[in-house]
Amino acid sequence: MAWDEWEQLKAEITERRTVQMRLNQVGEDPGGGLGGVQSSKASWTQAGEGVGKLSGNVQKVLSALKQEQTGNAVNTDVLSGAAQKDVYQSWSDYLTRVRNRCGALQGLLEKTGNDQFKNDDAIRAAFDGLAKKYKDTDGDGRDSQAR
């Protein structure tokens, strides 16, 4: 790819972002940065609390799922019993990952709100690390790496 083509692609992307920001009612300030975007400790804290509640709800589901599984003596010698055990295990593993991801996200949101990160790059790196650690599953819910 020629250098001028690369510059043209970058210019097009920049223009699209500017239009999207204007559509989202985010303007530009005279210094060339984005104006009107503000962050507050209360907003970050509220987001963290919301994710924390979600984590608690997922834990309740995990507990109920485990209780139901334990209450039913599953005969794994029977094909349907073995299949049921596999389904239980896959859901248990998935919900455990969701709960753990919520906990990690809650911590990041609260740290961000409490100004425990030094700058925007540190915040971005922390959230990028979370995205790498908890890679999303495929659209159908299956974990493609586990299969």
Secondary structure, DSSP 8 states (H G I E B T S, - for coil): --HHHHHHHHHHHHHHHHHHHHHTT--B-TTSSB-S----HHHHHHHHHHHHHHHHHHHHHHHHHHHHHHHS---TTSHHHHHHHHHHHHHHHHHHHHHHHHHHHHHHHHHHHTT-SSSHHHHHHHHHHHHHHT----TTS--TTT-
